[in-house]
Amino acid sequence: MLSSEVSQLQHFSMAMYNTRTRSVSFLSDIFLMVGSSMVAFLTIWALWSFLTPNVKQTTPAFSAQLYPSVSCANYVSGPDLRHDPADQSFYDDPTLNYAIDSPPIKNWDEKRMEWLKQHPTLAAGAKSRILMVTGRHDIEIFYNNVLLQPKMFSFWAKTPTIKAAMLAHPEAEWIWWVDSDAAITDMDFKLPLERYKNHNFVLHGWLKLIYETKSWTSINAGVFLIRNCQWSMDFMDVWASMGPQSPQYDKWGETLSNLFKDKIFRESDDQSGLVYLLLKEKEKWGDKIYVEDEYYFQGYWVEILGTFENITDKYKQIEKDSPLLRRRHAERVSEAYATVWEEYLKGAGYGRGSWRRPFITHFTGCQPCSGNHNEMYSAQTCVDAMQKALLFADNQVLRNYGFVHLDLLDPSAVNPLPFDYPA
Ligand SMILES: *[C@@H]1O[C@H](CO)[C@@H](O)[C@H](O)[C@H]1NC(C)=O
Protein backbone atom coordinates (compact mmCIF):
# COMPACT_ATOMS: atom_id res chain seq x y z
CA MET A 1 0.00 0.00 0.00
CA LEU A 2 2.92 2.28 0.57
CA SER A 3 4.77 3.55 -2.45
CA SER A 4 8.38 2.71 -3.13
CA GLU A 5 9.51 6.25 -2.37
CA VAL A 6 8.08 5.96 1.07
CA SER A 7 9.59 2.60 1.85
CA GLN A 8 12.98 4.04 0.94
CA LEU A 9 12.56 6.56 3.67
CA GLN A 10 12.22 3.81 6.27
CA HIS A 11 11.93 4.91 9.88
CA PHE A 12 12.45 8.56 9.27
CA SER A 13 9.82 8.84 6.65
CA MET A 14 7.68 11.86 7.18
CA ALA A 15 5.43 11.06 4.27
CA MET A 16 1.78 10.80 5.00
CA TYR A 17 -0.09 7.59 5.46
CA ASN A 18 -1.96 5.93 2.61
CA THR A 19 -3.76 8.66 0.71
CA ARG A 20 -1.03 11.14 1.50
CA THR A 21 1.44 8.69 0.14
CA ARG A 22 -0.41 8.80 -3.11
CA SER A 23 -0.07 12.54 -3.22
CA VAL A 24 3.57 12.31 -2.36
CA SER A 25 4.35 9.84 -5.07
CA PHE A 26 2.35 11.73 -7.65
CA LEU A 27 3.60 15.15 -6.74
CA SER A 28 7.19 14.24 -6.10
CA ASP A 29 7.39 13.40 -9.79
CA ILE A 30 6.67 17.03 -10.45
CA PHE A 31 8.54 18.77 -7.66
CA LEU A 32 11.35 16.26 -7.08
CA MET A 33 11.15 17.01 -3.41
CA VAL A 34 11.59 13.85 -1.46
CA GLY A 35 15.01 12.40 -2.03
CA SER A 36 16.26 10.38 0.91
CA SER A 37 15.56 9.93 4.54
CA MET A 38 18.24 12.45 5.38
CA VAL A 39 16.75 15.03 3.09
CA ALA A 40 13.32 14.43 4.55
CA PHE A 41 14.66 14.60 8.06
CA LEU A 42 16.59 17.79 7.41
CA THR A 43 13.60 19.27 5.68
CA ILE A 44 11.42 18.81 8.71
CA TRP A 45 14.14 20.12 10.95
CA ALA A 46 14.65 23.12 8.74
CA LEU A 47 10.95 23.80 8.45
CA TRP A 48 10.57 23.60 12.18
CA SER A 49 13.59 25.70 13.03
CA PHE A 50 12.74 28.37 10.51
CA LEU A 51 9.10 28.59 11.35
CA THR A 52 9.53 28.64 15.08
CA PRO A 53 11.29 31.99 15.53
CA ASN A 54 8.81 33.67 13.23
CA VAL A 55 5.58 32.56 14.82
CA LYS A 56 3.01 35.20 15.49
CA GLN A 57 3.19 35.79 19.19
CA THR A 58 -0.36 35.21 20.43
CA THR A 59 0.54 34.20 23.97
CA PRO A 60 3.42 35.62 25.93
CA ALA A 61 5.70 32.67 26.50
CA PHE A 62 6.33 29.26 25.03
CA SER A 63 6.31 27.56 28.40
CA ALA A 64 3.09 29.26 29.38
CA GLN A 65 1.27 28.10 26.30
CA LEU A 66 2.60 24.59 26.49
CA TYR A 67 0.24 23.42 29.20
CA PRO A 68 -2.70 25.81 29.36
CA SER A 69 -4.95 22.73 29.46
CA VAL A 70 -4.64 19.08 28.56
CA SER A 71 -5.70 19.86 25.03
CA CYS A 72 -2.93 20.45 22.55
CA ALA A 73 -5.31 22.16 20.13
CA ASN A 74 -4.15 25.64 21.09
CA TYR A 75 -0.51 24.81 21.21
CA VAL A 76 0.54 25.37 17.63
CA SER A 77 0.80 28.98 16.64
CA GLY A 78 2.37 30.24 13.48
CA PRO A 79 1.22 31.34 10.05
CA ASP A 80 -2.44 32.32 9.83
CA LEU A 81 -3.91 29.49 7.77
CA ARG A 82 -7.50 30.44 8.35
CA HIS A 83 -7.56 33.67 6.43
CA ASP A 84 -7.42 34.43 2.73
CA PRO A 85 -7.93 38.15 2.04
CA ALA A 86 -10.40 39.08 -0.67
CA ASP A 87 -7.79 41.12 -2.59
CA GLN A 88 -7.30 40.03 -6.17
CA SER A 89 -4.30 37.87 -6.82
CA PHE A 90 -3.05 35.65 -9.63
CA TYR A 91 -5.51 33.02 -8.45
CA ASP A 92 -8.31 35.26 -9.73
CA ASP A 93 -6.89 35.37 -13.24
CA PRO A 94 -9.16 33.14 -15.35
CA THR A 95 -6.32 32.35 -17.75
CA LEU A 96 -4.12 30.89 -15.03
CA ASN A 97 -3.41 27.31 -15.99
CA TYR A 98 -1.70 24.76 -13.74
CA ALA A 99 -0.69 22.29 -16.44
CA ILE A 100 2.93 22.04 -17.55
CA ASP A 101 2.00 22.16 -21.24
CA SER A 102 -0.06 25.35 -21.00
CA PRO A 103 1.25 28.81 -21.99
CA PRO A 104 4.24 29.70 -19.76
CA ILE A 105 3.62 31.59 -16.54
CA LYS A 106 4.93 35.18 -16.77
CA ASN A 107 6.11 37.52 -14.01
CA TRP A 108 5.85 34.80 -11.42
CA ASP A 109 8.22 36.54 -8.99
CA GLU A 110 6.04 39.64 -8.90
CA LYS A 111 2.83 37.63 -8.64
CA ARG A 112 4.21 35.55 -5.88
CA MET A 113 5.54 38.60 -4.01
CA GLU A 114 2.13 40.22 -4.33
CA TRP A 115 0.46 37.14 -2.86
CA LEU A 116 2.99 37.05 -0.02
CA LYS A 117 2.26 40.70 0.73
CA GLN A 118 -1.39 39.78 1.08
CA HIS A 119 -0.43 37.00 3.50
CA PRO A 120 2.09 38.62 5.84
CA THR A 121 2.13 35.78 8.34
CA LEU A 122 3.16 33.41 5.58
CA ALA A 123 5.61 35.91 4.15
CA ALA A 124 7.52 35.89 7.41
CA GLY A 125 10.30 33.40 7.00
CA ALA A 126 9.36 32.65 3.40
CA LYS A 127 12.95 33.04 2.26
CA SER A 128 14.12 30.04 4.17
CA ARG A 129 10.98 27.91 4.18
CA ILE A 130 11.32 24.49 2.58
CA LEU A 131 8.26 22.63 1.39
CA MET A 132 7.93 18.93 1.68
CA VAL A 133 4.88 17.68 -0.19
CA THR A 134 2.75 15.65 2.13
CA GLY A 135 -0.84 16.65 1.42
CA ARG A 136 -3.03 18.16 4.11
CA HIS A 137 -3.17 18.15 7.92
CA ASP A 138 -0.20 19.31 9.96
CA ILE A 139 0.55 15.91 11.33
CA GLU A 140 3.94 14.37 11.71
CA ILE A 141 4.37 10.76 10.80
CA PHE A 142 6.39 7.99 12.27
CA TYR A 143 6.33 5.32 9.61
CA ASN A 144 7.43 2.01 10.98
CA ASN A 145 7.21 -1.49 9.55
CA VAL A 146 9.48 -3.24 11.99
CA LEU A 147 8.24 -5.32 14.89
CA LEU A 148 9.82 -3.57 17.86
CA GLN A 149 9.06 -6.67 19.92
CA PRO A 150 9.67 -9.61 17.56
CA LYS A 151 7.10 -11.85 19.22
CA MET A 152 4.42 -9.19 19.05
CA PHE A 153 3.30 -9.93 15.52
CA SER A 154 0.57 -8.34 13.44
CA PHE A 155 -2.10 -6.64 15.55
CA TRP A 156 0.10 -6.96 18.65
CA ALA A 157 2.76 -4.67 17.15
CA LYS A 158 0.95 -1.53 18.30
CA THR A 159 1.91 -1.20 21.92
CA PRO A 160 5.69 -1.52 21.45
CA THR A 161 5.58 0.97 18.60
CA ILE A 162 3.47 3.47 20.49
CA LYS A 163 5.55 3.31 23.59
CA ALA A 164 8.67 4.08 21.56
CA ALA A 165 6.88 6.87 19.74
CA MET A 166 5.76 8.43 23.02
CA LEU A 167 9.28 8.46 24.34
CA ALA A 168 10.69 9.76 21.08
CA HIS A 169 8.11 12.57 20.87
CA PRO A 170 7.68 14.29 24.19
CA GLU A 171 6.49 17.32 22.25
CA ALA A 172 3.42 15.37 21.06
CA GLU A 173 0.36 15.25 23.27
CA TRP A 174 -1.37 12.50 21.30
CA ILE A 175 -0.20 9.47 19.40
CA TRP A 176 -2.58 8.50 16.63
CA TRP A 177 -2.45 4.87 15.61
CA VAL A 178 -3.80 4.29 12.12
CA ASP A 179 -3.70 0.79 10.63
CA SER A 180 -1.99 0.48 7.27
CA ASP A 181 -5.31 -0.53 5.70
CA ALA A 182 -7.06 2.68 6.73
CA ALA A 183 -7.25 5.78 4.54
CA ILE A 184 -8.14 9.35 5.43
CA THR A 185 -10.99 10.23 3.10
CA ASP A 186 -11.93 13.70 4.35
CA MET A 187 -8.93 15.98 4.12
CA ASP A 188 -10.78 18.88 5.78
CA PHE A 189 -11.87 17.06 8.89
CA LYS A 190 -10.15 17.89 12.15
CA LEU A 191 -10.13 15.58 15.13
CA PRO A 192 -12.37 17.18 17.79
CA LEU A 193 -9.65 17.10 20.46
CA GLU A 194 -11.63 19.40 22.73
CA ARG A 195 -14.20 16.64 23.08
CA TYR A 196 -11.52 14.28 24.36
CA LYS A 197 -9.91 16.66 26.84
CA ASN A 198 -10.86 14.51 29.85
CA HIS A 199 -9.89 11.23 28.22
CA ASN A 200 -6.65 9.49 27.42
CA PHE A 201 -7.72 6.94 24.87
CA VAL A 202 -10.17 7.34 21.99
CA LEU A 203 -11.45 4.62 19.73
CA HIS A 204 -14.45 3.82 17.58
CA GLY A 205 -17.13 1.54 18.97
CA TRP A 206 -20.64 1.06 20.29
CA LEU A 207 -21.32 1.07 24.05
CA LYS A 208 -24.30 -1.24 23.70
CA LEU A 209 -22.24 -3.87 21.91
CA ILE A 210 -19.51 -3.60 24.52
CA TYR A 211 -21.54 -3.73 27.70
CA GLU A 212 -24.68 -5.60 26.63
CA THR A 213 -23.81 -7.85 23.71
CA LYS A 214 -20.21 -8.33 24.88
CA SER A 215 -18.93 -8.63 21.34
CA TRP A 216 -15.27 -8.67 20.43
CA THR A 217 -16.12 -6.47 17.43
CA SER A 218 -17.90 -3.87 19.58
CA ILE A 219 -14.89 -1.64 19.05
CA ASN A 220 -12.23 -1.33 16.40
CA ALA A 221 -8.66 -1.36 17.66
CA GLY A 222 -7.19 -0.46 14.27
CA VAL A 223 -7.47 3.30 14.72
CA PHE A 224 -7.10 5.08 18.04
CA LEU A 225 -5.75 8.14 19.77
CA ILE A 226 -3.71 7.73 22.91
CA ARG A 227 -2.49 10.59 25.05
CA ASN A 228 1.22 10.80 25.68
CA CYS A 229 1.03 10.47 29.46
CA GLN A 230 1.72 8.15 32.37
CA TRP A 231 -1.80 6.70 32.33
CA SER A 232 -1.16 5.46 28.83
CA MET A 233 2.17 3.94 29.74
CA ASP A 234 0.47 2.03 32.54
CA PHE A 235 -2.47 1.08 30.37
CA MET A 236 -0.27 -0.24 27.61
CA ASP A 237 1.70 -2.39 30.01
CA VAL A 238 -1.51 -4.07 31.12
CA TRP A 239 -2.82 -4.34 27.58
CA ALA A 240 0.46 -5.75 26.26
CA SER A 241 0.56 -8.36 29.03
CA MET A 242 -2.11 -10.27 27.09
CA GLY A 243 0.21 -10.56 24.08
CA PRO A 244 2.27 -13.43 22.62
CA GLN A 245 5.47 -12.35 24.37
CA SER A 246 3.77 -12.88 27.73
CA PRO A 247 3.78 -16.18 29.69
CA GLN A 248 0.06 -15.52 30.22
CA TYR A 249 -0.69 -15.53 26.48
CA ASP A 250 -2.39 -18.94 26.34
CA LYS A 251 -4.38 -18.27 29.46
CA TRP A 252 -5.58 -14.98 27.98
CA GLY A 253 -6.62 -16.77 24.82
CA GLU A 254 -8.89 -18.99 26.91
CA THR A 255 -10.25 -16.17 29.03
CA LEU A 256 -11.10 -14.02 26.03
CA SER A 257 -12.63 -16.87 24.04
CA ASN A 258 -14.83 -17.77 26.98
CA LEU A 259 -15.98 -14.22 27.48
CA PHE A 260 -16.66 -13.34 23.83
CA LYS A 261 -18.93 -15.93 22.26
CA ASP A 262 -18.54 -14.39 18.80
CA LYS A 263 -14.74 -14.49 18.81
CA ILE A 264 -13.62 -16.46 15.75
CA PHE A 265 -10.18 -17.66 16.87
CA ARG A 266 -8.79 -18.98 20.15
CA GLU A 267 -5.63 -16.87 20.43
CA SER A 268 -5.56 -13.77 22.50
CA ASP A 269 -5.84 -10.63 20.34
CA ASP A 270 -5.45 -6.96 21.16
CA GLN A 271 -9.00 -5.96 20.30
CA SER A 272 -10.64 -8.56 22.52
CA GLY A 273 -8.16 -7.61 25.21
CA LEU A 274 -9.28 -4.01 25.00
CA VAL A 275 -12.96 -4.91 25.29
CA TYR A 276 -12.05 -7.14 28.24
CA LEU A 277 -10.41 -4.20 30.03
CA LEU A 278 -13.46 -2.04 29.34
CA LEU A 279 -15.77 -4.71 30.73
CA LYS A 280 -13.78 -6.10 33.62
CA GLU A 281 -11.61 -3.21 34.73
CA LYS A 282 -14.01 -0.40 34.01
CA GLU A 283 -13.31 1.51 37.23
CA LYS A 284 -9.62 1.38 36.64
CA TRP A 285 -9.50 2.32 32.94
CA GLY A 286 -12.99 2.88 31.58
CA ASP A 287 -13.53 6.47 32.67
CA LYS A 288 -10.52 7.61 30.66
CA ILE A 289 -11.50 5.76 27.50
CA TYR A 290 -13.74 7.57 25.04
CA VAL A 291 -15.79 5.35 22.77
CA GLU A 292 -16.55 7.47 19.71
CA ASP A 293 -19.49 6.64 17.49
CA GLU A 294 -20.66 10.06 16.34
CA TYR A 295 -18.61 10.22 13.17
CA TYR A 296 -16.38 7.97 11.11
CA PHE A 297 -13.42 8.01 13.47
CA GLN A 298 -12.96 4.90 11.41
CA GLY A 299 -15.62 3.33 9.21
CA TYR A 300 -16.13 -0.03 7.59
CA TRP A 301 -15.37 0.29 3.87
CA VAL A 302 -18.25 -1.97 2.80
CA GLU A 303 -20.67 0.45 4.40
CA ILE A 304 -18.94 3.53 3.01
CA LEU A 305 -17.94 2.69 -0.52
CA GLY A 306 -21.32 3.05 -2.19
CA THR A 307 -21.75 6.55 -0.79
CA PHE A 308 -18.82 8.23 -2.56
CA GLU A 309 -20.78 9.04 -5.69
CA ASN A 310 -23.66 10.81 -3.99
CA ILE A 311 -21.30 12.62 -1.64
CA THR A 312 -19.26 13.85 -4.59
CA ASP A 313 -22.44 15.08 -6.28
CA LYS A 314 -23.60 16.86 -3.14
CA TYR A 315 -20.28 18.63 -2.65
CA LYS A 316 -20.19 19.60 -6.31
CA GLN A 317 -23.68 21.07 -6.10
CA ILE A 318 -22.59 23.15 -3.11
CA GLU A 319 -19.60 24.43 -5.04
CA LYS A 320 -21.91 25.35 -7.92
CA ASP A 321 -23.93 27.48 -5.54
CA SER A 322 -20.97 29.09 -3.82
CA PRO A 323 -18.48 31.21 -5.79
CA LEU A 324 -16.31 31.48 -2.67
CA LEU A 325 -15.84 27.72 -2.46
CA ARG A 326 -14.98 27.58 -6.17
CA ARG A 327 -12.27 30.17 -5.78
CA ARG A 328 -8.78 28.92 -6.44
CA HIS A 329 -6.46 29.30 -3.50
CA ALA A 330 -3.09 28.25 -2.19
CA GLU A 331 -2.97 24.92 -0.43
CA ARG A 332 -1.67 26.57 2.74
CA VAL A 333 -4.91 28.47 3.27
CA SER A 334 -7.21 25.50 2.67
CA GLU A 335 -8.15 25.46 6.31
CA ALA A 336 -9.92 28.78 5.82
CA TYR A 337 -12.06 27.16 3.13
CA ALA A 338 -12.71 24.11 5.28
CA THR A 339 -14.33 26.48 7.77
CA VAL A 340 -16.54 27.91 5.03
CA TRP A 341 -17.48 24.37 3.97
CA GLU A 342 -18.76 23.67 7.47
CA GLU A 343 -21.50 26.24 6.95
CA TYR A 344 -22.82 24.18 4.06
CA LEU A 345 -22.37 20.82 5.76
CA LYS A 346 -24.55 21.55 8.76
CA GLY A 347 -27.32 19.32 7.47
CA ALA A 348 -25.01 16.57 6.27
CA GLY A 349 -24.85 14.62 9.51
CA TYR A 350 -21.99 12.36 10.50
CA GLY A 351 -21.20 8.71 10.10
CA ARG A 352 -23.63 6.16 8.75
CA GLY A 353 -26.34 7.57 6.49
CA SER A 354 -24.79 11.03 6.29
CA TRP A 355 -23.58 12.71 3.12
CA ARG A 356 -20.51 14.18 4.76
CA ARG A 357 -17.25 12.74 3.51
CA PRO A 358 -16.27 9.86 5.77
CA PHE A 359 -13.22 10.79 7.82
CA ILE A 360 -11.43 7.43 7.80
CA THR A 361 -12.31 4.53 5.55
CA HIS A 362 -10.97 1.33 7.01
CA PHE A 363 -10.41 -1.67 4.75
CA THR A 364 -10.98 -4.17 7.51
CA GLY A 365 -10.71 -7.68 6.14
CA CYS A 366 -8.87 -6.67 2.97
CA GLN A 367 -5.44 -6.95 4.59
CA PRO A 368 -3.59 -5.37 1.66
CA CYS A 369 -0.23 -5.78 3.37
CA SER A 370 -0.36 -9.50 4.07
CA GLY A 371 -2.55 -10.38 1.08
CA ASN A 372 -4.69 -12.61 3.28
CA HIS A 373 -8.00 -10.96 2.59
CA ASN A 374 -11.22 -12.16 4.19
CA GLU A 375 -12.97 -14.88 2.16
CA MET A 376 -16.07 -12.69 2.16
CA TYR A 377 -14.67 -10.52 -0.63
CA SER A 378 -12.64 -11.18 -3.73
CA ALA A 379 -9.17 -9.67 -3.95
CA GLN A 380 -10.33 -7.56 -6.89
CA THR A 381 -13.24 -6.14 -4.88
CA CYS A 382 -10.75 -5.01 -2.26
CA VAL A 383 -8.33 -3.53 -4.78
CA ASP A 384 -11.05 -1.60 -6.60
CA ALA A 385 -12.53 -0.37 -3.35
CA MET A 386 -9.18 0.89 -2.10
CA GLN A 387 -8.45 2.53 -5.42
CA LYS A 388 -11.75 4.39 -5.27
CA ALA A 389 -11.25 5.57 -1.72
CA LEU A 390 -7.70 6.72 -2.37
CA LEU A 391 -8.66 8.70 -5.47
CA PHE A 392 -11.71 10.13 -3.70
CA ALA A 393 -9.28 11.48 -1.11
CA ASP A 394 -6.61 12.40 -3.64
CA ASN A 395 -9.09 14.56 -5.51
CA GLN A 396 -9.49 16.75 -2.46
CA VAL A 397 -5.74 17.40 -2.45
CA LEU A 398 -5.39 17.62 -6.23
CA ARG A 399 -8.06 20.31 -6.50
CA ASN A 400 -5.62 22.74 -4.92
CA TYR A 401 -3.07 21.76 -7.52
CA GLY A 402 -5.48 22.39 -10.38
CA PHE A 403 -6.32 18.81 -11.31
CA VAL A 404 -8.90 16.10 -10.77
CA HIS A 405 -9.27 12.37 -11.30
CA LEU A 406 -12.53 12.04 -13.22
CA ASP A 407 -12.48 8.26 -12.97
CA LEU A 408 -11.93 6.97 -9.44
CA LEU A 409 -10.75 3.65 -10.81
CA ASP A 410 -8.02 5.12 -13.01
CA PRO A 411 -5.18 6.52 -10.88
CA SER A 412 -3.01 7.49 -13.83
CA ALA A 413 -5.48 9.84 -15.52
CA VAL A 414 -5.89 13.40 -14.29
CA ASN A 415 -7.65 16.31 -15.94
CA PRO A 416 -6.98 20.02 -15.42
CA LEU A 417 -9.79 21.82 -13.60
CA PRO A 418 -11.20 24.73 -15.61
CA PHE A 419 -11.33 28.17 -14.00
CA ASP A 420 -14.33 28.66 -11.73
CA TYR A 421 -15.16 24.96 -11.85
CA PRO A 422 -17.91 23.72 -11.45
CA ALA A 423 -19.90 26.90 -12.14
C1 LIG B 1 -27.84 8.29 -4.16
O1 LIG B 1 -28.82 9.23 -4.50
C2 LIG B 1 -29.89 8.72 -5.25
C3 LIG B 1 -30.75 9.88 -5.71
O2 LIG B 1 -31.08 10.72 -4.64
C4 LIG B 1 -30.64 7.70 -4.42
O3 LIG B 1 -31.71 7.15 -5.13
C5 LIG B 1 -29.67 6.60 -4.01
O4 LIG B 1 -30.30 5.69 -3.14
C6 LIG B 1 -28.45 7.19 -3.32
N1 LIG B 1 -27.46 6.13 -3.12
C7 LIG B 1 -26.96 5.87 -1.93
C8 LIG B 1 -25.99 4.75 -1.88
O5 LIG B 1 -27.22 6.48 -0.92
Ligand as a Chemical Component Dictionary entry (heavy atoms), coordinates in Angstrom:
data_LIG
# 
_chem_comp.id                   LIG 
_chem_comp.type                 NON-POLYMER 
_chem_comp.pdbx_formal_charge   0 
_chem_comp.three_letter_code    LIG 
# 
loop_
_chem_comp_atom.comp_id 
_chem_comp_atom.atom_id 
_chem_comp_atom.alt_atom_id 
_chem_comp_atom.type_symbol 
_chem_comp_atom.charge 
_chem_comp_atom.model_Cartn_x 
_chem_comp_atom.model_Cartn_y 
_chem_comp_atom.model_Cartn_z 
_chem_comp_atom.pdbx_ordinal 
LIG C1 C1 C 0 -27.837 8.293  -4.158 1  
LIG O1 O1 O 0 -28.819 9.233  -4.504 2  
LIG C2 C2 C 0 -29.889 8.719  -5.254 3  
LIG C3 C3 C 0 -30.754 9.876  -5.710 4  
LIG O2 O2 O 0 -31.076 10.719 -4.642 5  
LIG C4 C4 C 0 -30.638 7.699  -4.419 6  
LIG O3 O3 O 0 -31.712 7.155  -5.133 7  
LIG C5 C5 C 0 -29.673 6.603  -4.005 8  
LIG O4 O4 O 0 -30.303 5.688  -3.143 9  
LIG C6 C6 C 0 -28.446 7.187  -3.322 10 
LIG N1 N1 N 0 -27.461 6.133  -3.119 11 
LIG C7 C7 C 0 -26.958 5.870  -1.927 12 
LIG C8 C8 C 0 -25.985 4.750  -1.885 13 
LIG O5 O5 O 0 -27.220 6.483  -0.923 14 
# 
loop_
_chem_comp_bond.comp_id 
_chem_comp_bond.atom_id_1 
_chem_comp_bond.atom_id_2 
_chem_comp_bond.value_order 
_chem_comp_bond.pdbx_ordinal 
LIG C1 O1 SING 1  
LIG C1 C6 SING 2  
LIG O1 C2 SING 3  
LIG C2 C3 SING 4  
LIG C2 C4 SING 5  
LIG C3 O2 SING 6  
LIG C4 O3 SING 7  
LIG C4 C5 SING 8  
LIG C5 O4 SING 9  
LIG C5 C6 SING 10 
LIG C6 N1 SING 11 
LIG N1 C7 SING 12 
LIG C7 C8 SING 13 
LIG C7 O5 DOUB 14 
# 
